[in-house]
Amino acid sequence: MVDIRKDDIEEIIKLLPKHIQAPLKKLDLSKLIEVVVDVGRIPEARFSKNKTIMLGEQSASRAMIQEIIEQIGSFNESNRAGLEGTLHRISCVRNKTNEIVGLTMRIGRSVTGTIEIIKDQLEINKSVLLLGPPGVGKTTMLREIAQYLSSQKEKRVIVIDTSNEIAGDSDIPHPAIGRARRMQLPISKKQHDIMIEAVENHMPEVIVIDEIGTQEEADAARTIAERGVTLVGTAHGISLENVIQNPMLVDLVGGIETVTLGDDEAKKRGTTKTILERASKPTFDICVEIVDRYTVKVHRNVANSVDSLLTNNPILPELRTRDKETDKVTILEPAREKARIEELRGLPFAKDGSAIGIYPYAISKSLIKRAFASNSEVDLKIVSTIDEADIIFALKSYAQPDAQIFSIAATKKIPIKIIEENSLADITMGLEEVINDIPYVDKDWTNVSMPSYDKSDFQGDFPRQELKLS
């Protein structure tokens, strides 16, 4: 199905005084992000693209805020509260005497249709790991997976909802998770404790986990998998290489150990005597790298993919795209992908003859698009693969000295522009610097020499061995 959004926005509106409801109802609320009410200030409705609209002309009073709080109930230790059966989150601001003087009413939306692109991989009873940068839709996809497996496939599903982002910040989980049961995180326990408790006490067939980020959680995931329970989870990272390079998470894909070969074996393999090998069977059988809501890369056999990376062989996952209008899924097999890559080699700097292709590495695509609007000097476009790119925009926190992106870029002779922070200001500045560095005449980009950025320019203590692709 094409993406369908449900936001229960009327549940937020009816909490507000009538003089605020009236101007709010006149607006297009499909892009509403939050409503902010602060003592002594006019309430605001905040929308995407940094758009803010004042709601009336009357400043909020303490009595107004108290009236809203009485409908919400109590706030927890994190100063948050939820509305029963919704994904909305209400957070409070307190003064120095602990009195509530402000409210942020965040709109939560459920989206269906996002898993069409990987639905076949959910039907084979294998554990699936979702990877992607912040904001790419991992949690949205995870929520729909819980609904699909519990309601349509009729499996016993338990959601470990640590931050209550999957099923909402209330005791009644949102209908978006279907018949799945939800376990929240008590103050006295940590996520890995709840993961084990779910298996021992509730006999699930599937456990859904958002953001596996510590060694304890990785160990718990392995324990669960060894007991025959299917796992669907997300982890920090953009690609499978990121997981391999993360000492906290590498066990999710089988772990890595150093092996010393004999002289004859090393000669036979054509390698050095000391090599890296996968230590054990991966916890997750399938890895899905989420590029955006309509593009993913699927490693259908994580064990084989990890082995290929450790032996410095090119790894070509299955590229899948989903049409925004028709929902048709197109699968580009690795062999076809390799042929397409070869066709791109040797082309001039701008691969389509005019527009400059920018590949975002942990950079917000929406922010890059907004930065484009302020730069009309050249034609620019965002590309979905490195092979289509003329330059890589990489977030500094992800492009550390041993990051594989440097070796890939060097092999493909693509320059990297480091962006300090994932903000509109920094991205715009980086874009301007690149444009100013490029000598051009009438947008003829042939034979243009771009400035390069070497990993030695960036400091950091990262002793892990660098993986390289040939």
N, C-alpha and C positions, 0 to 999 in steps of 0.2 A: 504494500500500500504506500501511497505518497504520504509524506510526513503530515501527521495530524497533531496539533497542539491543544492541550487542555490546561487551563490555568486557574479555574475556580476563583477568578478575580473578584467576583461579587462578595466573597467571604471577607475579603480585606475591606472593600468599600463600605460594607454595612457596619464596620467597627467605627467609622469616622463620623463626626458630627455632620448634620445635614447641610450646613453652610459650606462644608468642604466637599461633601458628596456631589453637590450640584455641578460645580465647575469641572470636577473630575469626570463625571459621566459624559460630558460633552466632548471629551478628548478621544482620540484613537488609542485604545489601551493595549493594542497588540504588541507594542514595543516598550510598554511600561516596565521599568526595572524595580523601582522602589518608591515608596511615599515616606517623606521625612517630616516629622513633627517635632519642633524644638520650642521650648518656652521662650516667649518674647520675640519669635520670628514667624513670618507667614509660612504655613505649610507648603511643601514643595512636592511636585511629581517629577521624578527623574526618569528619563527615557534613554534608550540606546543612542549612540553617537553624541554623547555629552549634551543632550537637550534637556533643559529644566524649565518647568512651567510653574508659576506661583498659583496656588489654589485660593482664590479670593483675595481679600484685602485685610482680613482680620488676623492679628498675631495670635499664636497659640498661648493659652494660659495653663497654669498648673491644674486647674479644675478640668480643662479639656483633656489633658493627658491622663489624669486620674480616671476620667470617664471611660477612656479607651482601655486602660489597664484593668478595670473591673470586669470588662468583657473577655479579656484575654486570660486572666488568671495569674499564677505566680511565674516568676522567672527562675531559671536554674542558676547554678554557680557561674556559668559562663555568660550570664545576663541575656539569655535567650529564652524564648517561648515559642510554641507552635500552635497552629490551629488544627483541631482534630480533623483528620481525613484529608488534609491538604499538604502541599509542599511548601507553603509560605513559612517564612521565618521572621520573627519579630525580635529585634534586639533593643535593649535600653541603654541610655547614657545616664550615669548617676553623677551627682555633685559630691563635694567633699564630705557631706553629712549623710551620704548614701541615699539621698532622695532622687527619684527618677525625674529628670528634666528634659529628656529627649527620647524619641522612638524612631527606629528605622524599620519600616515594614517592607521586607524584601519579597518580591513576587517569585513563587516557584511554579514552574511549568513542566508538565510531563509531555514527552514527544514520542509518538509511535511511528514506526516505519523505518527506523534507523538500522534494524538488524536484518533487513531483507538481504543486504549485501553479504552476510555471513551465515544466514539461517541454515544452510546445508551443513555447516561445520558444528552446529549445535545439536544435530540430530544423530550424531554417531557416538554419543556417550564418551567423549574425550574432554579432558580439561583444557580450557582456553584462557590464555593470558592476553589482555588488552594493553597495548602501549600507546603513548601519545603525549604531546606537550600539554600543559594546562589549558583548559578551555576548548579542547578539540571535540569534546562530547563523550568521554569515556564513561562518566557516571550515567549520562542519559541512556547510553547503549546498555549499560549494566542493568539499569532499572527495567528496560524492556525485555532483556534476556530473562530476568527473574519472572516477569509476567508470562512470557511465552512458555518457559519450561514448566511452570507450576500450573497454569490454567489450560494451555493447549496440549502440552505433552503429559500433563497430569503426573508430574514428578513431585516428590517431597523436597521442597526447596526451602532453605533457610538463608536469610540475608543477614550478614554481620554488618550492622549499620553504625559504624563507630561515630561518625560526625552527624548522623541523621540526615545526610544529603540524599540518600536513596529513597527512603520512604517517608520523609517528613519529620519535623521536630515535635511530634506528639505521640501519645501512647497508641493511638489508632493509626496503623500504617496507611499510606495513600493507596487507593485502588490500583494505581499504576504498577504495583508489584504483583498484581493478580492474587492467587491463592498462596503465595509464598508467605512464610512466617518471618518475622523480623525480630532479631535480638539486638537490643541497645547495649551501650557500654556503661556499666555502673562505675562510679568514681573509684571504687576500691580495686577494680580489675583493669587489665590491659587487653588490647585486641587479640593477642595470641591466646590468652586465657579463655576468652569467649569462643574463639575458633574451636579449641579442643572441647570445651564444654558442650558446644552445639552437637558435636559428633557423639560424645559419650551419653548425652541425656535425651536427644531428640530424634535419633535415627534418620538423618537426612540422606537423600540420594544425591543432592546437589547443594553445595555451599557457594554463596555469592559474596565476594569480599572486595571492598573498594580500598585502593591504595595500600598494597603490601610494601612496607618500607623499612622494616628492621630485620635483623638476623633472627630474632625470636619468632617473628611472623613467618619468615621463610621456612624456619624449622617446623613450625606448626602446620604450614601448608603441606610440607613433605609428609608429615605424620598422617595428615588427613588423607592424602592421596594413597598412601600405603595401606590404608584401611578400606580402600575400594570406593571412596566417595569422589564424585566428580567435582572439580573446582572450576569456577569462573571468577577471575579476578583482574584487577588492574595493578599496575606498578609504575614507578617513576622511570621515565626514559622515553626516547623517541623511537628507538629501533632495538632489535635484538642485540646488536653490538653493545649498546649502552648497558644492558642487563649483564652481559658477560664481563664488562669492565667494572661493574659495581660489586665490591666485595660483600656487601650486605645481601645482595639479591642473586648472585651468580648460582647459588644452589637451586634456584627455581628452574634453571635450565640445565641442571646436571652437575654444576660445579666444575672447577678446573684444577688439575694437578700437574706438577712438573715430572716428566718421565725422562730418565737417562737411558739412551739406547746403546747397544753394543756397536762396535765399529762396522761390522758387516751389515747390521740392520739399518744403521744410519746411511750407509752407502747405498743400500738397496732402495731406501725411501728418497734418497737425494736430499737429506736434511742434515742439520747439525745433530750432535749427539744428545743435546738437551732440548726437548720439545714440550709443548703444552698439549694435554689431552683432556677430554671430558671424563670426569671422575665417576659419574653414575648416571642412571636413567633420569631424564628431566622430570620435574614435578608436573609441568604443563606439557601436554602433547602438541598443542597448536599455539602459535603466536600470531596475533593480529596487530600490525602496526597501523594506527589510525592517522592518515594524512589529513583528512577533513571528513565532514559528514557524508560525503559522497565518494570518497576514495580511501581504500585500504590496501595494505600489502599483507598477504597471508603466507606464513610459513607452516605448511601442512604437516611437516615432520621436524619438530624442533631439534631432535637429536641429530639428524642429518645436517641441518643448518648450522648448528654449533660446531660439529666436526669439520665442516667446510671452512668456517671462519678460522678455526684454530690451525688449519693447514694452509692458510693464506690463499684459499681458492675463492673465486668470485661466487657470491651467493645471490641468486636471483629469485626472490619470493614471487608468489602469484599476485599480479596487480589486478585489482578489481575496482570497477567504477559503477556508480548507480546514477541513472538519469533522473534529474530533479522532477521532471514532469511525468514520465511514464513508469518510473520505478524499475525499468529494465536494467538488469545487472550484466555487465560485460566483463569477462574474465580473460586477461591477457596472460597466457601460459609463459613460463620462464623461457622456453625456446624462442617464442615469438618476441618476447621482450628483448632477448639478447640480439636478435636480428635487427630490431628497431634501434637499439643502441649503436650497433655497428653502422647503420645508415647515417646516424648523426655525427659520427666522427669525421673530422677533417673539414667541417663546415666553417664559414667565417664567424667572426665574433658574435654578431647577432644572428642567431640561427634561422630566423625567418626573414632576414634581410633588412629589417627595420627596427622592430621593438627589442628592447633589452630585457632578457629573461632573468628574473630574480628568484632564487630558490631560498625560501625562509627556513632556517634551521633553528627551531625553538623560538621563532619570532611570530607574533600575531599577524595573520594574513589581513585581518580587517584594519589593523593599524597601518600596515604597509599601503593598503589601498587608499586610506585617508591621506597618507603622506604623498601618494601619487598626485592627488588633487592640487597640491601646492607646488608641483614641479611640472610645468608644461613645456619645458625646453626639449625634452626627448620623449620618445615613446617607450613605455615601460609595461611589463606584464609579470604576473606571478606564475611560476611554473611548478608543476607537481613532482618532477624528478630532477635529480642533479644533472642528468645527461641533457636535459633541455636548457640548463642554466647557462647564463653568461657570467653571472657572479653569484656568490653565496652570501646571504646576510645571516650571520650566526650570533646568537646571544652569548655573551662572554661567559656566563656561568656554566653553559653547556660546552663551550669550545675551549676547554682547558688544554694545557700543553700536550697531554697524551691522547686527546680526543681523536677518534678515527677520521673525523671529517677532514683533518689536515692531510692525511695520507691519501684519502680519496680525491680531494681537490688537487693535490700535487700530481697524482697519476693522470687525472683528466685535464690538468692544466687550466683549472678554473680558479680565479682569484677569490679570496674570502674577505669580506668586510665585517669586522667585529663591531657589534652593537652593545653598548654598556648595559642598558636596561630596556626592558620590553615596554617602552613608552612611546607615545606619538612624537614627543620632542626629540628623543634620541634617534628614532628611526628616520625622522625628517632630516635631522642634521647629517646622519650617515649617508642618506640619499644625496643630499646636496654636495657632500664631500666627494662622493664617487663621480657625480656629474661634472664637478669642477675639475676633477683629475683627468677626465677623458677629453683628449683633443679630437674635435670632430668638425666636419664641414658638410652641411646639408644632410645630416643623419646617415652618412656613408660610414658604416662601422667596420668595413673590411680592413684587416691588418692593424686594427687598433691595439695598442699595448696597454693593458690595465696594470695598475699598481698591485703588488702582492703584499700579503700580510703573513708574516712567518710566526709559527707558534712560539718561537724563542722570545717574542716581544711580550709574552704574557707570563706572569709569575704564578707559582703554585706548587705545592708539594704533592705530587701525584706519582708515586713510585710504581704503579701498576704497569705491567708490560703492554706496550702499544701493539694493537692488532692492525695488520695492514691487508688491504685488498690489492690483488694484482690487476 
